[in-house]
């Protein structure tokens, strides 16, 4: 939950809140993105990601998952369409030698694309239609908000033709709400965004969320796993900044105001505050490995 914690976006009809997009992207990169490192590590270890891997990362954000794959020797390509600011941070991480006048490919083999998967056709094939990627990842967790799977389905439909036949495609999602302490905090976002309906668009994660997305995209499920991904913050202020950076609270800010959202978010975090002032919320995430036809 795009949560892509994670960066996901609540659907709403009002205008987008005025926010400092650069500061938010930096908060995502420096505070929130690292919460899913155990998920990335588990997937890469299970699939033996290394020098022979050609990875296409959908919704790559500020590039931490790509950087971890590249450090294992993989050739990585990232696609990002929703946040130019996060993509700029990914370039700082993965393409330190690139400038606006240079290619977006560094000597490490990393490549970053602003747009859709169709724009990520591999450059090293003589036939532009020839599949080349051996692994596709979509690490933005789904399964906590109503309607959060539709956008992912479109990305998968565009990306899978670029992968080799039988290549693994990894989808990620929230685990059961009773095993995700952050679920109670996210309920605040949807309640404020839609107070008349109480729960807003929040819904419990369902066991087959990932499988249903994969099957609609024409993929064949081929294994899954669960990974503990606790959300830990130095203090409440860091927790608020990190969670706001996900975009999950944008609809609430539009429906109320920034001050109200900050107040209620701080209150929701209170049960998770430790005596030393740190904030700790245990969570479990699922991943599904599916195969291209």
N, C-alpha and C positions, 0 to 999 in steps of 0.2 A: 504494500500500500504504500509511478510511476515510478505505499506505500509505501519514484519513480517513483526518521526511519526511512524511509524509503521514499521515492518520488512518485506520488500519486496525486490525482486532482479530483476534488469533489465536483460533480456536475452542478451547475447552478445557472440561473438565468440572468443574474444581475451583472453589472460591470465588474471587471477585475479590480481588486483592491490596489491602491497605490503603494507600492513597496519598492525598496531599493534592491533591484534584482541582483546587482553585483554583490552586495553585502549578503543577501540570502544565499547566493551560490557559494560564497566563501564559507558561510556557516555550514552549508551542506558538506562541503569538501573537508572542512577542518573538524567538524563536530559529529555529523550524523552518518556520513557515508561509511565510516569504519565499522559501524554496528553490524554490517552484514559480512565482514571479513570471514567469520567461521563458515558461512555458507559458500563463499567463493572457494575457500580452501578445500572444503569437503568435496565439492563438485570437481575441482581440478585434480584432486588426488584420485578420486574414483575413476575419472576418465583418462588418467595418465597424461594430462596436458603437458606438452614438452616441445622439443625442437621440430617434431613432425606435424605439429598442430597448426592449422590455419583457421583462426577464430574470427567469427563475426559477432560482435556484441551489439545487441539492439537496446536502445535507450541507454547509451554508455555513460551519460552524465559527465561527471568530472574525471572519470577514467581510472578509478582505483582498481576495479576488477580487471581491466585491460592491462594495467601496469603489473599486476600480480601474475597474469598469464605470460606477459612478455618476459618477466624475470625468470620464468621457467623455460624460456626459449621459444615460446610460441610466436608466430607472426600474427599480429592482431589488427583488426579493422573495427572501428567503432562508429556507430550511427547514432546521431542525436538530432531530434527535431523540435523538442519543446523548450529547450533552454540554451540560448546562444552563450549565456554567461558561464554555464557549467562547462560547455564545450571549450570555451577559452581556457578554463582551468585544466581541462584534460590536455590541451595542447602544451601548456606549461609543463605538465608532468611527463608527457610522452614524446613531445617534439621540441625539446629545448633549443634545438639548432634552427628550427624553422622560423621564418619571418613572413610577413604578408607578401613579400616579393618572391618567396621561395615555395617549393613544393610542400604539401602537407605531409609528405612521407619523410621520416627521419631515417638515418642509417640503421636504426634498430629494426626497421621493417614495419613500424607502426603507421597506421593510416587512420585519419579521422574525417568523417563525412557529416556535413550539416545537411539534413534532408531525410529522404526515405531510403529504405533498403535498396530500391532500384538504382540509387546513385552509388552504391557500393559494389558494383560489378568488379570483380578482381581485375587488377591492371596487368597481371602477369600471364594472362591467357591470350592466345592468338584469336580465339573465337569468343566474342563478347558474351555469348550465351552459354559458354561452357561452365559447368559448375566447378567450383574450386574450394569452397570452405569445407573443412572437415568437422567443424563444430559451430553451432549457433547457440548463443546464450541470450536469455531474456530475464535478467535478474531482478527487475522491478516486481516486487511481490504483489500478487493479486489475491482476491478471496476475502476481502473485508468490507468492501463497498459494493453496493448494488450497481451493476453495469460496468465494473472496472475491467472486464475481460474483453469487451468489444474492440477496443483499440489495439490490444495485443493480438487479437485474431487477424486484424488487417496487416500488422507488421509481419506476422508469421507467413501469411499468404504471399507477401512480397519477397520475403527473405529465403524461404525454403528452396525456390528454384535455383538459388545461387550456391546451394550446398550439394555435396556429393550424395549419390544415392545411398541411403542407409545411414547417413550422418546423424549423430546425436543432436537433438535440440533440447536445451535445458530451460524449463519454466520454473518459476519460484512463486511461492504463495505463503500466506500466513497459516500457522497451525491452528489447532482448536482454540477458541477464545479463552477457555479455562486454563490454557497453558501459555497464554500471551497476556502478561500484565498490562501491556500498553493498550490493549483493547478498551479498557475502562477510560483511558485518557482520550482515545479517539472518539468515543461516544460523545464527549463534550463538543467536539467539532461539529458533528452532525446535528446535535440537539440545538446548538446555537444557529446553525445554518437554516434549520427548518423547525422552529419551536412548536408550530401548530401540530406537527405530526409526532412530536416527542423524539423518537429515535432517528428522525431524518432518514438518510439513505444508508446508514450503517446496517450491516447484517452480519451474523456469525459466519465465519469461514466454514465452508462445507467440505466434506471429505473428498468429493470427486471434482472440485473446482478445476484443478489442473488437467485432469483427464478429459473433462468435457471440452476445454479450450483446445487441447491437442487434437481430439477427434474431429472437432469442427474444422480444424486447419488441415485435415487429411494426414495427420501424423499418427504413428503407432506407438502407444505407451510401451516402455521397455525398462521399467525399474523406477524406484523412487527412494527417497530417504528423508529423514528429519534431522535438523541441526539446531542446537541451542544457540540463540543469538541474543544474549542479554543486551539491553540498552543501559549503558552506564555513563553518567555525567558527573563532572566535577562539582556542580552545584545546580540549584534550581534555575538560575539564569541561563546556564549553558543548556539545560534540558529544554527550556522554553525556546531558545534560539534554534536549537537543533530540530525540534519538532515542527516549528514554524517553517523551517527551511524545506520541509517536505512538500509544501503546498497544500497539505491536507486541511489547513484551517482557513484557506482563502475565502471559501464560501461563507464561513462564520464571520470573518472580518467584514465582508460585504454586507451581510445581513445585520450586523450590530456595529461594532467598531473595534479598533485595535486594542484599546484599553480594556474593554469588556472581555475580549478573547484572552488577553494576557492574564487578567484576574482569574478567570475560571480555569484556565490551563494550569496556572500556579496552584490553585486549590486542588485540582485533580491529581497533581503530582505529589501533594503533601503525604499521602500514605506510603509513598515509595522513597521518601527521604530518610536517609540513615542518620544516626546520631552525629557523625562527623560532617554532615552537610551534603554528602554526595547523594545522588539519585540512582537507584538501581531497579530495573524492571526486567525480570526474566521473561524471555519469549522463546517460542519454538517455531521454526519455519520449515516448510516442506519444499522439496524440489522433485521435479519429475523429469526423467530422461525419456524422450520420445525419439522416434526415428523417422527420417524423411522417406517417402515412398520410392 
